[in-house]
Amino acid sequence: MPSRTIEGYELSYAESGAGDPVVLVHGTLGDQRSWARQMEPLGERYHVMALSMRHCWPGDWTEGGDFTIDRHVADVAAFIRSLGADKVRLVGHSRGGHIAFRVAERHPELLRALVLAEPGGELDESLGGKPAAGRQAGAFAEAAAMVAAGDEEGGLKRVAEHTGGPGAWERRPEERKVISRANARTLLGQANEKRSPYSRAAAEAIRIPTLLVVGEKTLPNFVAIADALQKTIPGVERVGIPNAAHSMNYDNPGAFNAAVMEFFSRH
């Protein structure tokens, strides 16, 4: 598989197609394989590159402290610069959506268009969040503790239920479980990443054409984030994916791909 040395780390990715660049950023417990159902359809028109973030499969987990949002934001920005392109279209899902949001906030000169597929995280008080909510951080800390204690399957189940509700791990197809298991130890880093909540000032600073994508069967916490960002990011668009929950790019790839392609055709 192709790779690029990004700030001292060999960053692997999958690619498909030719044309203007599109960069895909996966979420928690994911890697480049999380975008398998997007590669060929988007590759019919674009040069699509799905990253495996630092320390995710096929990379190795280390006990270092560089599995953070800030580190991954810097990696994505450096990867985009390494392409030598003018600007790229950036798509992020869940934790990857948070990374994509921060790339747009900090490096707007690199982006032509932005797709945020149920970006993960929390809202601060300026966007209606509760002080020091910590619900998401608590869930990941619990999952990481299970993984550290040797109960990897329990930790993966905890995260799956946090993002997909009761029984989400049991319902997950084996091919997705394989990806989660390959990245289980990254939870040890994510539990301590100290992710900043979304703020009104940060959202208002996003001036790139932006699409919010939300599964119509997703959990309320993801809807709340999308609602707040929809009210705050200037000119943002929003689309719902039918018959889909948080993993809408897997649950209903046809509708997801069509929505992204339609948005890109105009931006």
C-alpha positions in Angstrom: 0.0 0.0 0.0 1.2 3.6 -0.6 2.6 5.7 2.2 4.3 9.1 2.8 6.7 10.1 5.5 4.8 12.8 7.4 6.7 14.6 10.1 8.9 11.6 10.9 6.1 9.0 10.6 5.3 6.6 7.7 1.6 7.4 7.1 -0.1 4.7 5.1 -3.2 5.2 2.9 -5.4 3.6 0.3 -6.1 5.3 -3.0 -8.4 5.1 -6.0 -9.0 7.0 -9.1 -7.5 10.1 -10.7 -8.3 13.8 -10.8 -8.7 16.4 -8.0 -7.7 15.1 -4.6 -10.1 14.0 -1.9 -8.8 13.0 1.5 -10.8 10.8 3.8 -10.2 10.7 7.6 -11.6 7.8 9.6 -13.0 7.8 13.2 -12.2 6.0 16.4 -11.1 2.3 16.0 -10.9 2.8 12.3 -8.3 3.0 9.6 -8.1 3.3 5.8 -10.3 0.2 5.4 -13.2 2.0 7.0 -13.8 3.8 3.7 -13.8 0.7 1.5 -17.4 1.4 0.3 -16.4 5.0 -0.8 -13.1 4.3 -2.7 -14.4 3.0 -6.0 -17.5 5.3 -6.3 -15.6 8.5 -5.4 -12.6 7.3 -7.4 -14.7 7.4 -10.6 -14.2 11.2 -10.6 -11.5 12.0 -8.0 -8.1 10.9 -6.7 -9.3 9.5 -3.4 -6.9 8.9 -0.5 -8.1 7.3 2.7 -5.6 7.8 5.5 -4.7 5.5 8.3 -3.9 7.9 11.1 -0.7 7.8 13.1 -0.5 4.5 15.1 -3.6 3.0 13.4 -3.4 -0.2 11.3 -1.1 -1.0 9.5 1.0 1.1 11.9 2.0 -0.1 15.3 0.7 1.1 18.7 3.4 2.6 20.9 3.1 3.9 24.4 4.0 7.4 23.2 1.9 10.4 24.0 1.3 11.5 20.4 -2.1 9.9 19.7 -3.9 13.2 20.0 -6.3 15.4 18.0 -3.6 18.1 17.6 -1.0 15.5 16.4 -3.5 14.1 13.9 -4.6 17.5 12.7 -1.0 18.4 12.0 -0.5 15.1 10.2 -3.5 15.7 7.9 -2.3 19.2 7.1 1.2 18.0 6.4 -0.1 15.1 4.2 -2.2 17.6 2.2 0.8 19.8 1.7 2.9 16.8 0.6 0.5 16.3 -2.3 1.6 19.5 -3.9 -2.0 20.3 -4.9 -3.6 23.7 -4.7 -6.5 22.7 -2.4 -8.2 19.4 -1.5 -11.7 18.3 -0.6 -11.6 16.8 3.0 -14.1 14.3 4.5 -14.0 13.2 8.1 -16.2 10.8 10.0 -16.8 10.9 13.8 -13.4 11.5 15.4 -12.1 12.1 11.9 -14.8 14.7 11.5 -13.4 16.5 14.6 -9.9 16.3 13.0 -11.3 17.7 9.7 -13.1 20.5 11.5 -9.8 21.5 13.2 -7.9 21.3 9.9 -10.5 23.7 8.4 -10.2 26.0 11.5 -6.4 26.1 11.5 -5.4 25.6 7.9 -8.3 26.9 5.7 -5.8 27.6 2.9 -5.5 23.9 2.3 -9.2 23.1 1.7 -11.6 23.6 -1.2 -14.6 21.9 0.5 -15.3 20.1 3.8 -17.6 17.2 4.7 -18.3 16.5 8.3 -20.0 13.1 8.8 -21.4 13.2 12.4 -18.2 14.9 13.8 -17.5 13.6 17.3 -16.8 15.5 20.5 -18.7 17.8 22.7 -20.1 21.3 22.7 -18.9 24.1 25.0 -21.3 26.5 26.7 -21.2 28.9 23.8 -23.0 26.3 21.7 -25.3 25.1 24.4 -23.1 22.4 25.9 -23.0 21.8 29.7 -19.9 22.8 31.7 -17.3 20.0 31.8 -19.8 17.5 30.4 -17.1 14.9 29.8 -19.6 12.2 28.7 -17.6 11.1 25.7 -14.2 11.3 27.4 -15.6 9.2 30.2 -16.8 6.5 27.8 -13.5 6.3 26.1 -11.6 6.3 29.5 -13.7 3.3 30.6 -13.1 1.5 27.3 -9.4 2.2 27.5 -9.2 0.8 31.1 -10.8 -2.4 29.9 -8.3 -2.8 27.0 -5.4 -2.1 29.4 -6.7 -4.7 31.8 -6.8 -7.3 29.0 -10.6 -7.1 28.2 -10.2 -5.9 24.7 -13.6 -7.1 23.5 -15.2 -5.4 26.5 -13.6 -2.1 25.6 -14.6 -2.4 22.0 -18.2 -3.1 23.1 -18.2 -0.1 25.3 -17.2 2.2 22.5 -19.6 0.6 20.0 -22.5 1.1 22.4 -21.5 4.7 23.1 -21.7 5.5 19.4 -24.4 3.1 18.3 -26.5 2.3 21.4 -27.2 -1.0 23.2 -26.3 -4.1 21.2 -24.3 -2.2 18.7 -21.2 -4.4 19.0 -23.2 -7.6 18.6 -24.9 -6.2 15.5 -21.6 -5.1 13.9 -20.6 -7.2 10.9 -17.4 -9.3 11.4 -15.5 -7.2 8.8 -16.0 -4.1 10.9 -15.1 -6.0 14.1 -11.8 -7.0 12.5 -10.9 -3.3 11.9 -11.9 -2.4 15.5 -9.8 -5.2 17.0 -6.8 -4.2 14.9 -7.0 -0.7 16.4 -8.1 -1.5 19.9 -5.0 -0.3 21.6 -5.3 3.2 20.1 -8.0 3.7 22.8 -5.1 3.9 25.3 -4.0 7.1 23.5 -7.5 8.5 22.8 -8.5 8.3 26.4 -6.0 11.0 27.2 -6.1 13.1 24.1 -7.9 16.0 25.9 -10.1 16.9 22.9 -11.3 20.5 23.0 -15.1 21.0 22.7 -16.5 22.8 19.7 -17.0 26.5 20.4 -19.1 29.2 18.7 -15.9 31.1 17.7 -14.3 28.1 16.1 -17.5 27.2 14.2 -18.0 30.7 13.0 -14.4 30.7 11.7 -15.1 27.9 9.2 -15.5 29.8 5.9 -15.0 26.8 3.6 -18.1 25.3 1.8 -19.2 22.7 4.4 -21.6 19.8 4.3 -22.9 18.1 7.5 -24.0 14.5 7.0 -26.2 12.8 9.6 -27.6 9.3 9.8 -31.4 9.5 10.3 -31.3 6.7 12.9 -28.3 8.1 14.8 -28.1 8.9 18.6 -29.2 12.2 20.0 -25.7 13.3 21.0 -24.5 13.3 17.4 -27.7 15.1 16.3 -27.1 17.8 19.0 -23.6 18.5 17.6 -24.9 18.7 14.0 -27.7 21.0 15.1 -25.3 23.4 16.8 -22.8 23.5 14.0 -25.6 23.9 11.4 -26.7 27.1 13.2 -23.2 28.4 13.5 -21.0 27.5 10.5 -21.6 30.2 7.8 -23.4 28.8 4.8 -23.3 25.2 5.9 -25.5 22.6 4.2 -26.9 19.5 5.8 -28.1 16.1 4.5 -29.7 13.1 6.2 -28.9 9.6 5.3 -31.9 7.3 5.5 -31.7 3.8 7.1 -28.4 4.7 8.7 -27.0 5.4 12.1 -23.6 6.8 13.1 -21.7 4.7 10.6 -23.7 6.0 7.7 -21.0 5.5 5.2 -21.2 1.8 5.9 -24.9 1.5 6.7 -26.1 3.2 3.5 -23.0 3.8 1.3 -25.1 4.5 -1.8 -26.9 7.4 -0.3 -23.8 8.6 1.5 -21.7 8.6 -1.6 -24.4 10.3 -3.7 -24.7 13.1 -1.1 -20.9 13.7 -1.0 -20.6 13.6 -4.8 -23.4 16.0 -5.3 -21.9 18.4 -2.9 -18.5 18.1 -4.5 -20.0 18.7 -7.9 -20.9 22.2 -6.7 -17.7 22.9 -4.8 
